[in-house]
């Protein structure tokens, strides 16, 4: 399958799984839009949306009169066509949900209060249009598309140029000053996307008699030639002006990205994904990238990975949580990822970094988060934690788990809980001359699971422990905390920071 086809197949499946974006009970808009009678269905949908009525299964049932039996679901035989059909409808209908028209997933009517923004999932697909240096210059009476887009971004129309160049008084200089004042904010937002704190880029427009030109400067004030900048910079520059700023996204919105071009270096792809991640977190956006490039996957952010898995009937489904990759009994969660990328394990590993296998997702999230917090504060640990999806159960013996880990790495470093399952696993591992480390071994004082490494006060504040004192093992909760911990690290109690430092230092020395 081609890269384009794979991307479209991914997006079709993504929409199939987003119940809060699309309409019918299978999660997909019927592809009757390709039928000559499709306007009947679309008119019905438009009318329902315009009246502010959410579409649910009952309404869908009433609309089935306008859909033939062959058109009740998307055909996956032509992913490109299917994707175009779906996105055309979503785009034409300008589908936008608010907290008043979409069921509240929190179940208590307090979504906005909890998350800081209303439900407003606008979905846009970004296809790169490269902006070149020549696009930054135009004649006053012949503005090119980029300049027209820039004017729109700055809340001006072409008529403002016509008036400014009419020759009446100093209107041209006044408009230039007004545009540059607004460009200061645009420059700040661009630097935010580029994640630049010093020697920031500055945008300035000149309305000369013969030409209109946008200048990009940095540091020394010398104008830069856009065509001579790095591929990473121009990729983000294009994304910002062609999509992010032009479309004016809101928190909760989703941007679908095509695969990075093969011409981009591994270092550039890693840097781009890092900048997109940071920008998305700051602005409440979601970037969705369909990729077969291993450099787009960060082993420290496995919660970002979604697996697209084909079904026997030709359709596909998505696995959202990495602790479900491969199904029951599979403890090599990296294998499905590597298989999907069609690369060997070496692409995701470095000889200069230590790999530590941990029991589950919460261990992975918290230990990775504390390593990141320490890195941000000047202490670098060359260590990668990889979850192994449990250490055994009634259906899956510890001996089998040990065997799978040995098949991944001959002399593995393993860190487990100190509960019954962890103890049984330790016995099985020692029979293979492997000595796992455990929470109790490092921290003592009756501590058995990773949640015990938090002080009682921090555990309560962060929702690590339930009111009954049980550990909160929810995947989504731990995933969210993994992003929050580096930000609030300095506010955590010394007991918490000391415990995690002990664990990290201990496994580093194993």
N, C-alpha and C positions, 0 to 999 in steps of 0.2 A: 504494500500500500504506500502511496506517495506521502510526503510530509504534509502536503496540503490536505489530502484526503484524511490522514490520521488526525489532523487538527480539527477538521470539521466534524469527524466522528466523535471526537472528544466533546466538542461543544454541544452537539446534539444530546449526548448522554448527560452532560452537565445540566442542561435545561430539563431533561427528563427527571432528574433528581431534585430540582429546585421547586418544591411544591408552592413556595411563596412567590414565584415569578410567573409560572404558567398555569393553564386553566383546568384541563380536564383531569379526571381521576387517575389517568395513567401518567399524568405529569407533562403532557405534550399537547400543543395545539394541533388539532387534526390537519393533515396536509391537504384538505379539500381546497385550499387556496389555488391549487394548480388546475382545478376543475372549472369549466366555463360557468358553472352555476355557483361558484364560490362566493360571489358578492352577497348572496342571501345570508350565508353564515356570518360573513364579516359585518354586514349591516346590523345583524342581531347583536354581535359582540360589541360593536361600537356603541350601539344604543344602550346596552347594559352598562358599559363602562361610563358613558357620559352621564348616566343617571346615578352614578356612584354606588351601584349595586355590585358587591363582590360575586365573582363567578364560582359556584360550587358544583358538586356532583348533581344536585337536583336540576339546576339550571342547564347543565350540560345535557342531562337526559332529555330536557324539553327541546334542545336544539338538534337532537339527532335526526329529526325529520329531514334536515337539510344536508345530511351526510350519508353517502352510500356506504354499504358494508365494507367496501374495499378501502374506504378513506377514514377509518376510525383511528388509525395510528400511523406514525411516521414509518416509511419504508427505509430500512437501513442499507438497501442495496446500492443507493447513490447518496452517500453522506453529504457530498457537496451540494446536491440539489435540496436535500432535506434541510440542511442548515440555512440555505438561502431562503427557503420557504418560511421557516420559523422566524428568522430574523427580519424578514420583510414584514410579516404580520406584526411582530413586536414593535418594529420601528414605525410602521404606518399608524398603528393604534396609539403610539406614544404611551406605552404601558407604564404607569407610575402608581405605586401604592403608598398610601399614608396610613397612619395608625388608626384612622377612622374607617378605612375601607378594607383593611387586611387583618385577619385574625392575629391576635397577639400571641407569639410563640412562648412568651413567659407564662401565659395562662392567668396572670393577675392584673392585666390592664395597665401595667407600669413599665412597659418597654422603654418609652422615651425617658422616664425618670431614671431607669437603671443604666441605660446605655448612652444617654446624652443626645440622641437624635431620633427622629421619627423613622418609621419603616418607609423607605423610599427607594426601592430597588430598581434603578434605571440600568439597563444592560446595553452596553455599546461595544461593538467590535472595532478594534483599532487595526487598520492596515496602513503601514508606514508610507508616507509620501515625503520623499527626501527634499528638504529645503536647502537650496544652494545659495552661494554668495550673491549671485546675480538677482535672486529673488528679493534681496534686501534693498534693492535700488529700483526706482521706477520714475517715469515722467509724471508730473503733477496732473496732467489731463488724461493719463493712461495708467492708472494704478493696477498693478498685477494682483493675482488672487491672494498672495501672501499679505500684501499691504492692505487689501480690503478686509482680510481676516483680522489683521492687527488692529485696524480701526474699530472693527466690531468688538474685539476684546477690550479695547479702551473706551467702549461705549460711544463711539462716533460713527457717523455715516459718511459716505462719499460726498454728500452735499456739503459737509463741513470743509472739505478740501476745496471744492469749487468756490465757496464763499471766501475762504482765506486767500485764494489766488485771484480773486476778482479785481484786486488792485486798490481796494478801498482801505485807506489808512494803514494801520499796522496789524491787521487781522492775521496775517501769516505768522508773525512773531508771537502774537498772543496764543494762537492755536498750538504752535510749537512748544511754548512753555507749558500749556495745559496738558498736552500729550506727555511731555517728559515728567511732569509731576505724577501722572498716573503710572508711567513706566517705572518709577521708583518702586512701587508696590509689586509690579510684574517682575522686576529684577529680583526682589526679595523672594518671591515665590519660586522663581527659577532656581535660585541658589539653594532654596530649601529642598527642591527635588534633587539637585546635584549634591546635596549634603556637604556644602562648602561653608566653612566658618571664617576662613581668612582669605585674603586676595579674591574677594567675591567678584563675580561678573556684573558689569553695569551695562544697561541698555539705554541708548539715547538716540532720539530721532532728530534729523535735520531737515527742515523744509526750505531748501535752496530754491532759487529762481528757476533753475533748469531741472533739478532732480529732487526727489524725496529719498532719503536713505536712513536705514537703521544701522547704528554702529554698536558693536559689541566690544567692550574693553575690559581689561582685568589688570589690577596691580599698577603697572606703569602708565596706564592710560592710553597705550598705543592700540588703535583699532585692530581687531583680529579678523582674519579671513576665515569665514565659516568652512570653506572647502578644505582648509588645511588643519582643521581641528581633529582630535581623536574620534574614532568611530563611536566610542562610548558617549562622548559629549554630544555629538550630532544626533545620535539615536534618541537621547533624552530631550534634546532641544526640539527635535521633530515631534516627539510625543507630547511635549508641553504645549507647543503652539498649535499643533494640528488636532489635539484631542483634549487634554486636561483643561487648559485654559479656555479653549474655544467652546467646548461643550458645557463648561461651568458645572462640574459635578458636585454632588452633595454627599455628606456622610451616608454610608450604606449602599452607594452605587457600585456597579461592577463593570470592569473594563476587561474585555477579552483580547488577549494578545496573541498574535501569530508567532510561530517559532522564530527564534533569533536566526539571523542569516549565518550561513556557514563561514562567511568571511570574518566574522567576529572571533577574536582570540579567546582562549579559555579565561584569561585574566579579565578581559573586558566583560564577558558574560557573567562571571562571578560578581564583578563590581556593579553591573547593571541590576542583577537580581537583589543585591544588598541594598542599593539605593531605592529600588521600587518597594522593597519590604519596609524600609524606614519611612518612606513617604506615605505609604498606605497606612501605617500605624498612626502617624501624626494626623492624617486627614480622614480616617474612617472609611477609606476606599478598599476595594478588593480587586487585585489584579489576578487574572486567571491566564496561565500560560500553558499551552499544550506543547510538550517538548519531548524530544528523544535525545537531548543533549545532556550528558551526565554532569557537565559543569554548571548547569542551571539548578542542580539539586545540592542543597546544603545539609550535610549530615547532622548539623546542630539544629536544624529546623525541619525535622521529619514530619511534624504535624502539618506542614504545608502540602505534603505530597498526597495526591489522589491517584488511585490506580484505576485505569479503564480496563475492564475485563470483558472479553467477548462471551456471549452465551451461545449455546448450541443452535438456537433458532436464527442466529445472524445478528441479533440485537446486542446491546452491551449494557453493563451496569457499572456503577462507580463504588469503590471501597474508600470511605472517607478517613478512617482512622488506621494508623499504621499497625496498631495491635491486632488488627483483623487481617492483615496481609497474609495470604497463603492459607488461611483457614485454620481449623483446630489441628493441633499437633505439629505445626510448623514453627520452629523457633529461630529460623533464619529469616527475619523479616526483610533483610536487604535483598534476598534472592529474587522476589517478585519485582522489586524496583530495578535491579540490575538486568533482569530478564526483559523488562519493558524497554529499557534503554539499549538493550543488545550490547552490553559491555561487560567486561570482567570485573571482579571485585577490586582490582588494583586501581581502577579509576576513582573509587571512593575512599581510598586509603592512602596514607602517606607513611613511608618508612621512618620519618622523623617524629611521628606522633604515636602515642601509646593508645591502644584500644582496650577499653574495659567493658565487658558484657555485664549488664545490670538486669535485674529480674523483670521489671515491668516499666510501663509508661511513666508512672509518677517518679520513679527513681531517675529515669532518663531526663525528664523535664526539670526536676529540681537540681540535680547535679550539673546539668548543662547550663542552667540559668545562673548558678553560683559561680561557675567557671567564667561565664561571660561577664558577670558583675565584677569579678576580680580582674579580668583582662581590661575592662574599661577603667579600672583604677590603678593600672600599671603592673599587675602581676599576671604574667602569661603562663598558662599551663598547656603544654602540648599533649592534650588528651582528648579522646573522643569516646563518648559513652554510646553503647548500642544496646537497646532493649532486646530481650530474648523471649518475651511473651510467656512468662511464668517458668517455674522450675519443676513442673510435674503435677500430675493429678491422678485421680482414679483411672482415667482413660489413657493417661500419658505418663509412663513411668519416668522417674528422674534419670534412670539409666539411658533412656532414649534421648532425653534432653542433652545429657552430657555428650552422647555420641554425635549429635548434630553440631554442638559447639566445637568439638574436636575436628569435625570435618571442615569447619570454617577456619579455625586456627589451631595449630598443633599444640601450642603451649599457651592457652588463653588465661587472661586475668579476669576473674569473675567476682562480682560483688552482689551478695544476696541479703534478704531479710533473715532474721534469726528466729522465725516462727517454726512450726512443725515441718512445713514444706521445705523451708530453707535447710533445716537440719537433715532431712532425708536426702536432699540433693547433695549436701556436703559429703555424706557417706558415699553416695554413688560416684561423686567426682574423685574422692580420695582413692577409691578402688582403681581409678585410672591414673593415679599419681598426679592429680590436680588438686590444689588446695585453695578453694574459694575463700574470700574474705566475707565477713558479715558485719551487720550493724553493731551487734553486741560485742564483737571482737574489737571494734574500733572505739566505741563510745561507752560500753558497759552500762552500769546504772539501770539495768532492766530495759534498755532500749532495744526494740526488736524490728521496727520498720522505719523507712526513711522519714515518715511523718514525725517520728519521735525526735528527729534531729532539730526540729523547731522548738523554741521555748514555748511553754504553755501560753504565754501572752501572745506571741506571734502566731501560734497555731490557731488561736481563737480569732484574732484579728483578720487573718487571711483565709479563714474557713477551711483550714487544713484538717481540723478535727470537728466531728459533729457534736451536738449538745450532749450526746451520750458518751462522748470520749472516743468514739470509733474514728478510724482514719477515713478521710474523704478521698476515695480512689477514682473519682470521676475524671475521665479523660479530658473533657473540655475545660474543667476547672483547673486542672494541673497545667494544661496548655496555655491558658490565659495567664496564670501566675508565672509561667516561665518567661513571659515578656515583661511582666511587672516587676519581678524581683530585682533585675539590674537597676531599675529606676529607683526603687525604694530601699536598696541595700543599706544605705547609711542610716536608715530609720529603724532597721531591725535590731533586736537585742544582741548583745555580745555573745550570749549563750548560743544563739542560732548561728551566728557567723563563725564562732569557734568550732562548733560541731561539724559544719560542712567543710571548713578548712582542714580539720583532722581527717575526715573521710577522703578528701581529694589528695592530701599529702600521702595518706596511707596507701591508697591504690596506685599512686604514681611510683611508689617505691617497691611495689610487688614485682 
